[in-house]
Amino acid sequence: MLSFWSRFIHYNPIQVPPLVGTYQVLSSASADDVWGKVVNLADVSWHPLLVRTNVPYGLIPKPGLIYRAVSRLFPIPIKIFVERVLPNELLSVRVLAIPGVEERVTYRIESTVCGTRVSYSVTLRGWLSPLIWSIIRPYAARVASELAHAVEQEQALPDAAPKSRYSPGLDWLVGLLLIVTLEQIAPLLTTVPRFSGLG
């Protein structure tokens, strides 16, 4: 009995094999556009696991940056630590959510003949990793595809924008309003007193 408790006390729960998942997708978007979406940490509206962050718009992630995020799955704030950045190629972060689990996330962007390969890798360590993995796995599997889809949608928007912005009917209405306004102001301009000089 004593030997059992001795083994229990000295048992290290961290000795759980790491859990690794890698998900890839090919995108028609350019590698530069996909990378721009990845490093825009202020906009995670496309992310299946995150709701928002406290990163200001325009901030470029660099190693050592620590920021906060809100998860879609857990009602607790998350700290995210940027570990490694290779411009246009790789972004690696460490997620610090709860004790008992350590999560590392890596985004890889690669140009290929068939398009842009987007990879999302997750590595979980710790004695709680099996439980956390069972919860986040379906969402993690969608990150790469949702990222690619969001970039492709943004690229398609400029093609439709000019049609709604420069409508002939809208130009005609603006021109008519301008004419009517000038006709109402013209009589007022003739009644303004004029000054012939200073003396």
C-alpha positions in Angstrom: 0.0 0.0 0.0 2.8 2.4 0.9 4.6 1.7 -2.4 1.3 2.5 -4.3 1.1 6.0 -2.7 4.8 6.6 -3.3 4.3 5.9 -7.0 1.2 8.1 -7.0 2.9 11.0 -5.4 6.0 10.9 -7.6 3.9 10.4 -10.8 4.5 13.2 -13.2 1.2 13.9 -15.1 3.1 15.9 -17.8 4.5 12.6 -19.2 1.5 12.4 -21.6 2.6 11.9 -25.3 2.1 15.2 -27.2 -0.8 15.3 -29.5 -0.2 16.7 -33.0 -2.6 17.7 -35.8 -1.7 19.2 -39.1 -4.3 20.5 -41.6 -3.6 21.7 -45.1 -5.5 23.3 -47.9 -4.7 24.7 -51.4 -5.9 28.2 -52.1 -6.3 30.2 -55.3 -5.3 33.3 -53.3 -1.7 34.6 -53.5 0.8 33.7 -50.8 1.2 37.4 -50.0 -2.5 37.9 -49.4 -2.8 34.8 -47.2 0.2 35.9 -45.2 -1.4 39.4 -44.8 -4.5 37.7 -43.3 -2.5 35.6 -40.9 -0.5 38.4 -39.5 -3.5 40.7 -39.1 -4.0 39.6 -35.5 -6.6 42.3 -34.9 -9.1 40.6 -37.3 -9.9 37.0 -36.3 -13.5 37.1 -37.5 -12.7 34.1 -39.8 -11.1 32.0 -37.0 -13.2 29.1 -35.8 -11.5 29.1 -32.4 -11.2 32.9 -31.6 -13.7 35.7 -31.3 -11.4 38.8 -30.9 -8.0 40.0 -29.7 -6.7 43.1 -28.0 -4.2 43.7 -30.8 -4.5 47.2 -32.4 -5.0 47.3 -36.2 -1.7 47.6 -38.1 0.5 45.9 -35.5 2.9 43.5 -37.1 3.6 40.4 -35.0 7.2 39.9 -33.9 8.8 37.3 -31.6 8.2 38.2 -28.0 4.8 39.8 -28.5 2.2 38.8 -25.9 -1.5 39.6 -26.5 -4.9 38.5 -25.3 -7.7 36.7 -27.1 -11.2 35.5 -26.4 -12.0 31.9 -27.3 -15.3 30.8 -28.8 -15.2 27.6 -26.7 -14.1 28.7 -23.2 -15.3 31.8 -21.3 -11.8 32.6 -20.1 -9.2 35.1 -21.5 -6.2 33.5 -23.3 -2.7 34.8 -23.5 -0.9 34.2 -26.8 2.9 34.4 -27.1 4.5 34.9 -30.5 7.5 32.6 -30.7 8.7 32.7 -34.3 8.1 34.8 -37.4 9.4 34.1 -40.9 7.9 36.8 -43.2 5.6 35.3 -45.8 6.4 31.8 -44.7 5.7 30.9 -41.0 4.1 32.2 -37.8 4.4 30.2 -34.6 2.6 31.1 -31.4 2.2 29.5 -28.0 -1.3 29.6 -26.4 -1.4 29.9 -22.6 -4.9 29.2 -21.6 -5.1 26.9 -18.5 -2.6 25.0 -16.3 -2.1 21.4 -17.3 -2.0 22.0 -21.1 0.4 23.8 -23.4 -0.6 24.5 -27.0 1.6 25.5 -29.9 0.2 26.7 -33.2 2.0 27.1 -36.4 0.8 28.7 -39.7 2.8 27.9 -42.8 2.4 29.5 -46.2 3.9 28.1 -49.3 3.6 28.9 -53.0 3.2 25.9 -55.3 2.4 25.3 -59.0 -1.2 24.4 -58.0 -1.7 27.4 -55.8 -0.9 28.5 -52.2 -0.6 25.8 -49.6 -1.9 26.9 -46.3 -0.9 24.7 -43.3 -2.2 24.9 -39.7 -0.4 22.7 -37.1 -1.4 22.2 -33.5 0.7 20.6 -30.8 -0.7 19.9 -27.4 1.3 18.8 -24.3 0.3 18.3 -20.7 -1.9 16.0 -18.7 -5.1 17.8 -19.8 -4.1 17.6 -23.5 -6.4 14.6 -24.3 -9.4 16.4 -23.0 -8.7 19.7 -24.6 -7.8 18.0 -27.9 -11.2 16.2 -28.0 -12.9 19.6 -27.7 -10.9 21.7 -30.1 -10.1 19.1 -32.8 -13.2 19.7 -35.0 -12.6 23.4 -34.9 -8.8 23.2 -35.5 -9.5 21.1 -38.6 -11.4 24.0 -40.1 -8.8 26.8 -39.5 -6.8 26.4 -42.7 -9.8 26.1 -44.9 -11.6 29.1 -43.2 -8.4 31.2 -43.6 -8.1 30.4 -47.3 -11.9 31.0 -47.9 -11.7 34.4 -46.1 -8.8 35.6 -48.3 -10.5 34.4 -51.5 -13.7 36.2 -50.6 -11.8 39.5 -50.0 -10.1 39.1 -53.4 -13.5 38.8 -55.1 -15.0 41.9 -53.5 -13.1 44.6 -55.6 -14.7 43.1 -58.8 -18.2 43.8 -57.5 -17.5 47.1 -55.7 -17.2 49.5 -58.8 -20.6 48.4 -60.1 -22.5 49.5 -57.0 -20.3 52.6 -56.4 -20.6 54.2 -59.9 -24.3 53.6 -60.9 -25.6 55.8 -63.8 -28.8 56.3 -61.9 -27.0 57.6 -58.9 -24.9 60.0 -61.0 -28.1 61.4 -62.6 -29.7 62.0 -59.2 -26.6 63.7 -57.8 -26.5 66.0 -60.9 -30.2 66.9 -60.6 -29.7 67.8 -56.9 -26.7 70.0 -57.8 -28.7 71.9 -60.4 -31.6 72.5 -58.0 -29.3 73.7 -55.3 -27.5 76.2 -57.6 -30.8 77.6 -58.8 -31.8 78.3 -55.2 -28.5 79.9 -54.2 -28.1 82.1 -57.4 -30.6 84.8 -56.3 -29.0 85.1 -52.9 -25.6 85.7 -54.5 -26.9 88.8 -56.4 -28.1 90.5 -53.2 -24.7 90.3 -51.4 -23.4 93.9 -51.0 -20.1 94.7 -52.8 -17.3 96.8 -51.5 -15.6 99.0 -54.0 -12.7 100.0 -51.9 -11.2 100.7 -48.5 -11.6 104.4 -48.4 
